[in-house]
């Protein structure tokens, strides 16, 4: 991102560019950004200490430079002006990032303190018993009905998909599912 090469400034070269930017010349702004992006990025990195956030903050810096250029009284003093914008923008971004991290940490802390909602042992035992009864009843269905029932209720397949898989028309699949449910209700009664 940043190299050991020295950054050279020539205020007199930049003065006409700054003046053009003040008049709204977008081409001049592009040239200015191109020539000065390296040191501005270094300022941002120096404040934030995180390379991952430099690009985003640099975008904000250049947008502020563009918007605020008409108010720069002395185009010859552009460098301290851009430096201040870069430093302040990076400082604001750093605060916002810290606030965001702190908010996430607070939420994570609150979530970690919430006790897990584990049902009482008697409810767990009852649920396991009901599940075992249901599985036993499904297993007792004739294969003719069990297969479409399992495909529908465990795999979530449509009547058409089940029919294609089993080589049956969708109406036949529907009929077998209705019969399978009726058999399960008869076998389970009020047990589930």
N, C-alpha and C positions, 0 to 999 in steps of 0.2 A: 504494500500500500504506500508506504513512505520510504524513500531511499536516502542514502547518505549525501546525495548531491545538494550543493548549496542553492538556496533560492535567491535569485537576484531580483531586485526591485528597481524600476526606473520610473519614478513618479512623473517625469515629463512625458514619457511615452504613453502613460495611462491617462494623463489629464484630458486629451481630446476624446479619448474613449469614454471617460466618465461624463464629459459634457454631452457627448452624443447620447449616452444612456439617459441623462437628465432630460433630453428632448424626446425620449421614448423610442430610441433606435434599438430594436430587438437584436439586429445583427451585431451591433456594438456590444450588447450585453452578452451574447454568445461568445464573442471573442474575449471579453473580459473574464468570463467564467473559465474559459479554456486556459487562459494564461495564469489565473490565480487560484485555481481549484486545489492545487497541491498544498499550498501553505494554509489555506482555509481548512482543509481536511485535517491538517496537522494540529491546528488550533482546537478543532472539535475533538479529535482523538485525545489531545492533552487534557481536556476538561472531562470527557466521559470515561476514558480509559477502556473503551469497548469498541473494537473495530466494527462489530455487527451493526452498530447504530449510527455510524458516521454518514453513510449515504443519505439516510432519511433526514438527518439534521442538516446536512449540506444543502439539500433541496430547499429546506425552510430558510436557510441563510440567504441563498441566491434570490428567493422570492422576496424576502424583506429588502434586500439590496435594490432590487428592481422597483419595488413600491416606494421606498424611501429616498431613492436617488434624487428626485427633484428637490428635496429639502436640504441636501448637502450644500452648505454655503460656500465652502472652499474645496473645489475639485482637487486641488493640490494636496489636501489632507485626507485623501480617500483611504489610505492604508489603515490609520488608526480607527477610522470610522467603520470599515469592513471588519477589522479585528474585533471591535466592540460588539458589532452585530453577531459575529460568529461565536464569540465567547458567551454573550448573554443568551443566545439561542441554545447553545450547548448546555449551559447551566440550567435553563428552564427545562430542557428535555431530560437532563439528568434527574432533576427533582421529580418530574412526572413519572419517570421510570421507577424511581425509588418509591414513590407513593403507590404506584401500581403493584410493585413487588410486595410492599408492606400490606396492602389490602389483600393480596392473594395469600400471604402468610397468615393473616388474621382469619381469613375464611378457612384455610387448611387447619389452623389451630382449633377453631370452633368445631369443625367437622370431626376432628380426631377426638374431641372430648364428648361427642354425642355417643351414648352407649348403643351398642349394636342391638337391634330389635329382634331378639331371639325369642321365639314363642316358648311358653312354659313347657316343661317336659311332658305333661299329660297331653297337651295339644300336639306336640311332635309325635308322640306314640300313636295318637288317634289318626293323624294324617298318614303315618306309615301304614297303619292297619287298613285304612281306606284305599290307599294306593295298592297294597297287596291284593285286597279283594277285587279291585278293578282289573288289575293285571291278570288275576286268575280267571275272572269272568271273560275277559277278552280272549285269553288263551283257550277257553273252552268253546268258543264259537267255531262252527264248521269253517274250514278253510275258505270255502266259497264266499262267506261273509266277512271273515276275519281279515283277509288280505285287503279288500277295498277299504275296510274300516281303518286299519292301521295306516294305509297310504293317505287317507283323507285327514285323519286326526293327529297323526304324528308327523307326517311329511307336508301336510297342508296342500296336497294336490287337488286340482279341480276335478269334477266329474269327467270332463273331456280328457284330461291328462291320465287319469286312472284308466279310463276306457282304452286309450291308445296303448298304455302299458300292458293291460290284460287282454287286449283284443276284444273288447266289449263295447256296445253302443252306450253313450252316456245315460240313456234312460234305464238300461239294465243296471248300471253302476248305482244310480240313484235308488232303484228298487232294493238292491242288495244292502245298501247303507241303511235304508229305512228298516228293513228286517233285522239287521244286526243291532240297531239301537233298541228295537222292540225286545229282542232276546236279552239284551243286557239289562233293560229295565225289569224284565220278568225275573232274571236270575239275581239281581242285586236288590230289588224291591226298595225298602227304605234303609238299607245298610249304608248307602252312600249319599 
